[in-house]
Amino acid sequence: MLELIPAPLASQITKSLTIPTIGIGAGPACDGQVLVLHDMLGLNDQSRQVREALRGAREEVREAVQLTRPRYARALSRAGALIPQMNEISRRDMLALLGRPR
């Protein structure tokens, strides 16, 4: 994981390693990239350049959240009703794994 280091340094590190590198603001030479959701949505302080580059993506994510919010709320409600059952199942399974009576 290479975070907020100069791109040329990230490139050198990536080339010198036999394992993949993941960059967070470390330039395009890393094997993979992470874009933090808070950064993408503009919830953190960041450079004007980053904000401008992500403006379209930020609007698309906001629109998607608005469209799916009712469905997500219904799913949470259904899952909430199942949590007590899920906890009891998990407890029984754990006791069985430990070889203890249920």
BELBEL-V863751 format. One record per residue. SS is DSSP state (alpha for helix, beta for strand, coil for the rest). PSI is psi in whole degrees, 0 to 359 (none if undefined). Layout:
ss->SS psi->PSI
ss->SS psi->PSI
This chain:
ss->coil psi->119
ss->beta psi->115
ss->beta psi->127
ss->coil psi->49
ss->coil psi->159
ss->coil psi->141
ss->alpha psi->317
ss->alpha psi->322
ss->alpha psi->317
ss->alpha psi->321
ss->alpha psi->315
ss->alpha psi->316
ss->alpha psi->315
ss->alpha psi->316
ss->alpha psi->331
ss->alpha psi->346
ss->coil psi->153
ss->coil psi->359
ss->coil psi->155
ss->coil psi->149
ss->coil psi->145
ss->beta psi->128
ss->beta psi->142
ss->beta psi->99
ss->coil psi->33
ss->coil psi->17
ss->coil psi->170
ss->coil psi->354
ss->coil psi->348
ss->coil psi->157
ss->coil psi->333
ss->beta psi->164
ss->beta psi->146
ss->coil psi->130
ss->coil psi->114
ss->coil psi->130
ss->alpha psi->317
ss->alpha psi->323
ss->alpha psi->316
ss->alpha psi->324
ss->coil psi->358
ss->coil psi->26
ss->coil psi->350
ss->coil psi->157
ss->coil psi->133
ss->coil psi->171
ss->coil psi->154
ss->alpha psi->321
ss->alpha psi->316
ss->alpha psi->315
ss->alpha psi->316
ss->alpha psi->318
ss->alpha psi->329
ss->alpha psi->1
ss->alpha psi->311
ss->alpha psi->317
ss->alpha psi->321
ss->alpha psi->316
ss->alpha psi->321
ss->alpha psi->318
ss->alpha psi->316
ss->alpha psi->318
ss->alpha psi->317
ss->alpha psi->320
ss->alpha psi->317
ss->alpha psi->320
ss->alpha psi->326
ss->alpha psi->353
ss->alpha psi->313
ss->alpha psi->319
ss->alpha psi->320
ss->alpha psi->318
ss->alpha psi->318
ss->alpha psi->318
ss->alpha psi->319
ss->alpha psi->321
ss->alpha psi->314
ss->alpha psi->317
ss->alpha psi->322
ss->alpha psi->324
ss->alpha psi->335
ss->alpha psi->345
ss->alpha psi->314
ss->alpha psi->320
ss->alpha psi->317
ss->alpha psi->319
ss->alpha psi->318
ss->alpha psi->319
ss->alpha psi->315
ss->alpha psi->319
ss->alpha psi->314
ss->alpha psi->315
ss->alpha psi->318
ss->alpha psi->317
ss->alpha psi->320
ss->alpha psi->319
ss->alpha psi->325
ss->alpha psi->353
ss->coil psi->24
ss->coil psi->154
ss->coil psi->147
ss->coil psi->none
